[in-house]
Amino acid sequence: MKPPSAVGTLVRLKWALTLSGLKTSAWQVVAMVLAALMALGTVVGTVVGAFAVGTAGQEWRPLLWVAMVVGGTVAILFVMLMQAMVFGEGSTMSMGKFAPFGIPDRSLQLGIILSSLSGVASLAATACLMLWSMAYRGYGAGAVLAQIIMAPCIVILTVCFCKAALALMDTLIGTAGGKSVVYVVVMLLVVTVSQLPSMLMNGSVTIGIDALLGPTEVFSWLPLGCLFAVPFDVAAGAWWAALARVAIAAFTVVACFLVSSWCLHRQRRTLGEQNGARSIKGIGAFARTADSPAGAICARVLSLLRRDVRQTMFLLLPVLFVALFFLQSGDVGPWFPFLGLLIAGWIMLMGEANGLAYDGMGFSMEVIAGVDGRTDRRGRVMAYVTLFVVYFVVLGLVTYAVTGVWRDAQDSLLALVFTVTGFSWSLASLGAAEVFNCAMIYPVPSMDKPFANPQGRMVAQAFIPFLFMGASALVMAPTIGGTLWLLFGAGLEYYPWIMAIALANGIAICALGVWLGAKLLDVRMLKVLRTLERNAALQQ
């Protein structure tokens, strides 16, 4: 009897692991239901949109041409960036996890690709692209049929491209510093691309359709955009152009497959060669903090923030938001970039909300030394408050000078309100984070492999950060209520009261969070340590 192929076994293994997770974890059931509902909603939205586009007049055809070719190319790149940022190469069915089993490189790669194509996301994307063929009703039956045939081809191209790109990132960028730089670039690109629609809608960036027709023609011959142009070629009777574009896509898929196989082969041969020792001069932040347990914890947190790219991103995002708001401030006012400083207080503590997971097994030293929860919370708060004071002062002064907000007294006062409120919000978020990071811990990527997200607890990884953002907004309810009352009930001359309320709100929530987090950590310390040990095993 012929033994089963490795490719088929990998596809069956994916679904066996999925079904096993549904049987053992209620959260996995919730995740699958939510994924199915999101996929169904996307399919329904695609049907509605396709019918609407299909009934549009001839004048809309240039827009459809640009949207499909350029939009499709950008969508594939965005999927790759999101996968690098959120999932990485560390999923359950990644190549690295099967490397020790002696499966031939190409068989392993083919099995991983097919297992990805059989997932909910790939099936939903295929269904959406096939249903989108109704948008080509005005182009004739040939264009509709071509879109139906191209739909699975586009999904295959996307999966192969994403896996090849991520494998190259993980293979060629051998040093931790190089991976950190790429991780930062990926995150910044994702945020920038996500802001482009709002910039186009408010007129900050104005591009006409006629100006995009030329670049679209170029995009239609590039590997990621060529398949989106095939229905238009079929409608125009340009069969040779359609065949040429299909050939480009087929060559791209084969090239991505070979690149992924080469990366797997190279990783097998060079395993362990890049784990050399590194020397560090002096004791760094430990020399500049108090000689006490809380001071040592403060220094350790500052040292991790300096070297850990996973948390550094949360400190860089406000700078990017300030820059993006500056580009959009023309019709609003010079105070608009200071909204970035306000948002900073909301998002900067997302890393600290899972701070013990980022610390990893270094937390075990605290447990062995008998450090109590109050000392731990004090040390962490000292580090972040020191950082926030410097951060908001420097970024506020730079923004103040660049935007020219100082020319108008009213704009200057509004900018100061946003800066102080943002700082106060960061204090309140810090208090909430000190409760979250010892109550809701979920796995994070290892520091050496920021693109390799650990498997397990996918629901927690997806939803706990949003839960923290909701709690961070909720704890500022007194400031929000006071601001609304002062602005709409009292008048703009009460801006200083807004800052006073915000500071009082932030300081009170921070103190409450330190007290409650310390109590909670004392009770859960051993359980937290066991959770961190399990998370460390998932990072292997």
C-alpha positions in Angstrom: 0.0 0.0 0.0 1.4 3.4 -1.0 2.1 5.6 2.0 0.3 9.0 2.2 2.1 11.9 0.7 3.7 14.6 3.0 1.7 17.3 1.1 -1.7 15.7 1.9 -0.7 14.9 5.4 0.2 18.6 6.1 -3.2 19.8 4.8 -5.0 17.2 6.9 -2.8 18.1 9.9 -3.9 21.8 9.6 -7.5 21.0 9.9 -6.9 18.3 12.6 -5.2 20.9 14.7 -8.0 23.4 14.1 -10.7 20.9 15.0 -8.7 19.8 18.1 -8.5 23.4 19.3 -12.2 23.8 18.9 -12.8 20.8 21.1 -10.4 21.9 23.9 -10.8 25.6 24.0 -14.0 27.7 24.1 -12.0 30.7 23.0 -11.0 28.9 19.8 -14.7 28.3 19.1 -15.3 32.0 19.6 -12.4 32.9 17.3 -13.7 30.5 14.6 -17.3 31.9 14.8 -16.0 35.5 14.6 -13.8 34.6 11.6 -16.7 32.9 9.9 -19.0 35.9 10.5 -16.3 38.3 9.3 -15.8 36.2 6.2 -19.6 36.0 5.6 -19.9 39.8 6.0 -17.1 40.3 3.5 -18.7 38.1 1.0 -22.1 39.8 1.3 -20.4 43.2 1.0 -18.6 42.1 -2.1 -21.8 40.9 -3.7 -23.5 44.3 -3.0 -20.5 46.2 -4.2 -20.2 44.1 -7.4 -23.8 44.7 -8.3 -23.4 48.4 -7.8 -20.3 48.6 -9.9 -21.8 46.4 -12.6 -24.7 48.8 -13.1 -22.4 51.9 -13.3 -22.1 53.8 -16.6 -19.2 53.9 -19.0 -17.7 57.0 -17.3 -16.7 54.8 -14.3 -14.6 52.3 -16.3 -11.3 54.2 -16.0 -11.8 54.3 -12.2 -12.5 50.5 -12.1 -9.4 49.9 -14.1 -7.3 51.9 -11.7 -8.9 50.6 -8.6 -8.5 46.9 -9.6 -4.9 47.1 -10.8 -3.4 49.6 -8.4 -5.7 48.7 -5.5 -5.1 45.0 -6.0 -1.3 45.5 -5.9 -1.5 47.6 -2.8 -3.9 45.1 -1.2 -1.4 42.2 -1.7 1.4 44.3 -0.3 -0.8 45.3 2.7 -1.6 41.7 3.4 2.1 40.9 3.4 2.9 43.7 5.8 0.0 42.8 8.1 1.1 39.2 8.2 4.7 40.3 9.0 3.4 42.6 11.7 0.8 40.4 13.3 1.3 36.8 12.5 4.9 36.4 11.1 6.4 33.0 10.3 5.6 31.5 13.6 2.1 30.1 13.0 1.3 26.5 13.7 1.9 25.5 10.0 5.2 27.3 9.5 8.1 25.7 7.7 10.4 26.0 10.7 8.3 23.8 12.9 8.6 20.9 10.4 12.2 21.4 9.5 13.5 18.7 11.9 11.3 15.9 10.5 13.3 15.3 7.3 10.5 16.2 4.9 12.0 17.3 1.5 12.1 21.0 1.1 9.8 21.3 -1.9 7.3 18.8 -0.5 7.2 20.7 2.8 6.8 24.0 1.1 4.0 22.8 -1.2 2.2 21.3 1.8 2.5 24.6 3.8 1.2 26.6 0.8 -1.8 24.2 0.3 -2.6 24.2 4.0 -2.7 28.0 3.9 -4.9 28.0 0.8 -7.4 25.7 2.6 -7.8 28.2 5.5 -10.8 30.4 6.2 -9.1 33.6 5.0 -8.0 32.1 1.7 -11.3 30.5 0.9 -13.2 33.7 1.8 -10.8 35.8 -0.4 -11.3 33.3 -3.3 -15.1 33.5 -2.9 -15.0 37.3 -2.8 -12.9 37.6 -5.9 -15.1 35.1 -7.8 -18.3 37.0 -6.8 -16.6 40.3 -7.9 -16.9 39.0 -11.5 -20.5 40.5 -11.4 -18.8 43.9 -11.6 -17.7 43.0 -15.1 -21.2 42.4 -16.5 -20.9 45.4 -18.7 -17.7 44.1 -20.2 -19.2 40.9 -21.6 -19.3 37.2 -20.6 -15.6 36.8 -21.4 -14.5 39.3 -18.8 -16.8 37.7 -16.2 -15.4 34.2 -16.9 -11.8 35.6 -16.9 -12.4 37.1 -13.4 -13.8 33.8 -12.1 -10.7 32.0 -13.4 -8.3 34.6 -12.1 -9.8 34.6 -8.6 -8.0 31.5 -7.2 -4.9 32.4 -9.2 -4.7 35.8 -7.4 -5.1 34.1 -4.0 -2.3 31.5 -4.9 0.0 34.4 -6.0 -0.7 36.3 -2.7 0.0 33.3 -0.5 3.2 32.4 -2.3 4.4 36.0 -2.4 3.7 36.5 1.4 5.5 33.3 2.4 8.5 34.1 0.2 8.8 37.7 1.5 8.6 36.6 5.1 11.1 33.8 4.6 13.5 36.2 3.0 13.2 38.6 5.9 13.9 35.9 8.4 16.7 34.3 6.5 18.7 37.2 5.0 18.5 39.6 7.9 20.6 37.6 10.3 21.4 40.2 13.0 19.0 41.2 15.7 19.6 44.9 14.8 18.7 44.3 11.2 15.5 42.5 12.0 14.6 45.3 14.4 15.0 47.9 11.6 12.9 45.9 9.2 10.2 45.4 11.9 10.1 49.1 12.5 9.9 49.9 8.8 7.1 47.3 8.3 5.0 48.8 11.2 5.5 52.4 9.9 4.5 51.4 6.4 1.3 49.7 7.7 0.3 52.8 9.6 1.1 55.1 6.8 -0.8 53.1 4.2 -3.8 52.9 6.5 -3.8 56.7 6.8 -3.8 57.3 3.0 -7.5 57.0 2.5 -8.2 59.8 5.0 -5.5 61.9 3.5 -7.1 61.5 0.0 -10.6 62.2 1.3 -9.8 65.4 3.1 -7.8 66.8 0.2 -4.3 66.6 1.8 -3.2 64.6 -1.2 -5.0 65.2 -4.5 -4.5 62.8 -7.4 -6.8 62.7 -10.4 -7.8 59.5 -12.2 -6.2 60.7 -15.5 -2.9 61.1 -13.7 -3.1 57.5 -12.6 -3.8 55.9 -15.9 -0.1 55.9 -17.0 1.2 54.3 -13.7 -1.7 51.8 -13.8 -0.5 50.6 -17.2 2.9 49.9 -15.6 1.4 48.2 -12.6 -0.6 46.0 -14.9 2.6 44.4 -16.1 4.2 44.0 -12.7 3.9 40.6 -11.0 1.4 41.6 -8.3 -0.9 43.5 -10.5 -0.9 41.6 -13.8 -3.7 39.2 -12.9 -6.1 42.0 -12.1 -5.7 43.3 -15.6 -6.6 40.0 -17.4 -10.4 40.6 -17.5 -9.9 44.0 -19.1 -7.7 42.4 -21.7 -10.3 39.7 -22.5 -13.0 42.4 -22.8 -10.8 44.3 -25.3 -9.9 41.1 -27.2 -6.2 41.5 -26.3 -5.6 37.8 -25.9 -1.8 37.9 -26.3 -1.6 40.5 -23.5 -3.8 38.4 -21.3 -1.6 35.3 -21.9 1.5 37.3 -21.3 0.2 38.6 -17.9 -0.8 35.0 -16.9 2.7 33.9 -17.8 4.2 36.6 -15.6 2.1 35.6 -12.7 3.0 31.9 -13.2 6.7 32.7 -13.3 6.3 34.8 -10.1 4.5 31.9 -8.3 7.3 29.5 -9.3 10.0 32.0 -8.3 8.4 32.6 -4.9 8.1 28.8 -4.4 11.8 28.3 -5.2 12.8 31.3 -3.0 10.9 29.8 0.0 12.5 26.4 -0.5 15.9 28.0 -0.7 15.3 29.9 2.5 14.2 26.7 4.3 17.3 24.9 3.0 19.6 27.7 4.1 18.0 27.9 7.6 18.6 24.2 8.0 22.3 24.5 7.1 23.0 27.6 9.2 21.0 26.8 12.3 22.7 28.1 15.4 25.5 30.0 13.5 24.1 33.5 14.3 23.7 33.0 18.0 27.0 34.4 19.1 27.7 36.1 22.4 27.5 39.9 22.6 29.4 42.0 25.1 27.9 45.1 26.8 30.1 47.8 28.4 29.1 49.1 31.8 25.9 48.6 33.6 23.8 51.1 31.6 20.7 52.4 33.2 21.5 50.7 36.5 24.2 53.3 37.2 21.6 56.1 36.9 18.8 54.8 39.1 18.4 54.4 42.9 20.3 51.6 44.6 17.1 49.8 45.6 14.8 47.0 44.4 12.5 49.5 42.8 15.4 51.3 41.2 16.8 48.0 39.8 13.4 47.2 38.3 13.2 50.7 36.8 16.6 50.3 35.2 15.7 46.9 33.8 12.5 48.3 32.2 14.4 51.2 30.7 17.1 48.9 29.4 14.5 46.6 27.8 12.7 49.6 26.2 16.0 50.7 24.7 16.7 47.3 23.1 13.3 45.7 22.5 12.0 46.7 19.1 8.6 45.0 19.9 7.9 47.8 22.5 9.9 50.5 20.7 7.2 50.7 18.0 4.6 52.0 20.5 6.9 54.9 21.2 7.5 55.6 17.5 3.9 55.6 16.4 3.0 59.0 18.1 5.8 60.6 16.1 4.4 59.2 12.9 0.9 60.3 13.8 2.2 63.9 14.5 3.8 63.9 11.0 0.6 62.5 9.3 -1.6 65.1 11.1 0.8 67.8 10.1 0.3 66.9 6.4 -3.5 67.1 7.0 -3.5 70.3 9.0 -3.8 72.8 6.1 -7.5 73.3 6.2 -7.8 72.6 10.0 -5.2 74.7 11.8 -1.6 74.5 13.1 -2.9 72.9 16.3 -4.0 69.7 14.5 -0.7 67.8 14.7 -1.0 68.0 18.5 -3.7 65.4 18.2 -0.8 63.0 17.8 0.3 63.9 21.3 -3.2 63.3 22.6 -3.4 59.9 20.9 0.1 59.1 22.3 -1.3 58.7 25.8 -3.8 56.2 24.4 -1.4 53.9 22.5 2.0 54.2 24.1 1.1 51.8 26.9 -0.1 48.9 24.8 3.3 47.2 25.3 3.2 47.7 29.1 -0.3 46.3 29.2 1.5 43.0 28.5 4.8 44.1 30.0 5.5 40.9 32.1 5.2 38.8 28.9 7.7 41.1 27.2 10.0 40.7 30.3 9.8 36.9 29.9 11.7 34.7 32.2 13.6 37.7 33.6 10.6 38.1 35.9 11.6 34.9 37.6 14.6 36.7 39.2 12.1 39.0 41.0 10.2 36.0 42.3 13.4 34.3 43.5 14.5 37.5 45.2 11.2 37.8 47.0 10.3 41.2 45.5 6.7 42.1 46.4 4.1 43.5 44.0 4.2 47.1 45.3 8.0 47.3 44.7 7.6 45.9 41.2 4.8 48.3 40.3 6.7 51.3 41.7 9.8 50.4 39.7 7.9 50.0 36.4 5.9 53.3 37.0 9.1 55.2 37.8 10.6 54.1 34.5 7.6 55.1 32.4 6.9 58.4 34.1 10.5 59.4 33.6 10.2 58.4 30.0 6.9 60.2 29.5 8.1 63.5 30.9 11.1 63.6 28.5 9.0 62.3 25.6 6.2 64.8 25.8 8.4 67.8 26.5 10.7 67.0 23.6 8.0 66.0 21.1 5.8 68.9 22.2 8.5 71.5 21.8 9.6 70.2 18.4 6.0 70.1 17.2 5.4 73.6 18.6 8.4 75.0 16.7 7.7 73.2 13.4 3.9 73.9 13.1 4.1 77.6 13.8 1.4 77.3 16.3 3.1 80.0 18.4 1.9 82.7 16.0 -1.7 82.6 17.5 -2.4 82.6 21.3 -5.6 80.6 20.9 -3.8 77.9 18.9 -1.0 77.8 21.4 -3.4 77.3 24.3 -5.2 74.5 22.4 -1.9 72.8 21.6 -0.9 73.0 25.3 -4.2 71.4 26.3 -3.7 68.5 23.9 -0.1 68.0 25.1 -1.0 68.1 28.8 -4.1 65.9 28.3 -2.0 63.4 26.3 0.5 63.2 29.1 -2.3 62.8 31.6 -3.9 60.1 29.5 -0.5 58.3 29.5 -0.5 58.3 33.3 -4.1 56.9 33.4 -3.2 54.3 30.8 -0.1 53.4 32.8 -2.4 52.7 35.8 -4.6 50.5 33.7 -1.6 48.7 32.3 -0.3 47.8 35.7 -3.5 45.9 36.3 -3.7 44.3 32.9 -0.1 43.0 32.7 -0.5 40.7 35.7 -4.1 39.7 35.0 -4.3 39.2 31.2 -1.0 37.8 29.8 -0.7 36.5 26.3 2.2 35.2 24.2 4.5 37.6 22.3 7.2 37.1 19.7 10.7 36.6 21.0 13.0 39.5 20.9 15.4 37.8 18.5 12.5 36.9 16.1 10.0 39.7 16.1 8.4 38.3 12.8 7.8 34.9 14.4 4.6 35.2 16.4 4.2 32.2 18.8 1.3 29.8 18.3 -1.4 29.5 20.9 -4.0 31.8 22.4 -4.7 33.5 19.1 -8.0 35.0 20.5 -6.1 36.6 23.4 -3.4 38.0 21.1 -6.1 39.5 18.9 -8.6 40.9 21.4 -6.8 41.8 24.7 -5.0 44.8 23.2 -8.3 46.2 22.0 -9.8 45.5 25.4 -7.0 47.5 27.0 -7.5 50.4 24.6 -11.2 50.4 25.6 -10.3 50.4 29.3 -7.7 53.1 28.7 -10.4 55.3 27.2 -12.9 54.5 30.0 -10.5 55.6 32.8 -10.4 59.0 31.2 -14.2 59.4 31.5 -13.9 62.2 34.1 -11.7 64.2 31.8 -13.9 63.6 28.8 -17.1 64.6 30.8 -15.4 67.7 32.3 -14.1 68.8 28.9 -17.5 68.5 27.3 -19.1 70.5 30.1 -16.5 73.2 30.0 -16.5 73.5 26.2 -20.3 73.5 25.7 -21.5 74.7 29.0 -18.9 77.2 30.2 -16.8 78.5 27.4 -13.3 78.3 25.8 -11.7 80.5 28.5 -11.8 77.5 30.8 -9.0 75.6 29.0 -6.7 75.7 32.1 -9.5 73.8 34.0 -9.4 71.1 31.4 -5.7 70.6 32.0 -6.2 70.5 35.7 -9.0 67.9 35.5 -6.9 65.8 33.1 -3.8 65.8 35.4 -5.9 65.0 38.4 -7.6 62.2 36.5 -4.3 60.7 35.2 -2.5 60.9 38.6 -5.5 59.3 40.5 -5.9 56.4 38.0 -2.1 55.8 38.0 -2.0 55.6 41.8 -5.1 53.4 41.9 -3.6 51.1 39.2 -0.3 50.8 41.1 -2.1 49.9 44.3 -4.5 47.4 42.7 -1.8 45.9 40.4 0.4 45.4 43.4 -2.3 43.5 45.3 -3.2 41.5 42.2 0.5 40.6 41.5 1.1 39.5 45.1 -1.9 37.0 44.8 -1.0 35.8 41.2 2.8 35.9 41.3 3.3 32.1 41.0 0.6 31.8 38.4 2.1 34.6 36.4 5.5 32.8 36.5 3.9 29.5 35.3 2.2 31.4 32.4 5.5 33.0 31.4 7.1 29.6 31.4 4.5 28.3 29.0 4.8 31.3 26.8 8.6 30.9 26.7 8.1 27.3 25.5 5.8 28.6 22.6 8.6 30.9 21.4 11.0 28.0 20.7 
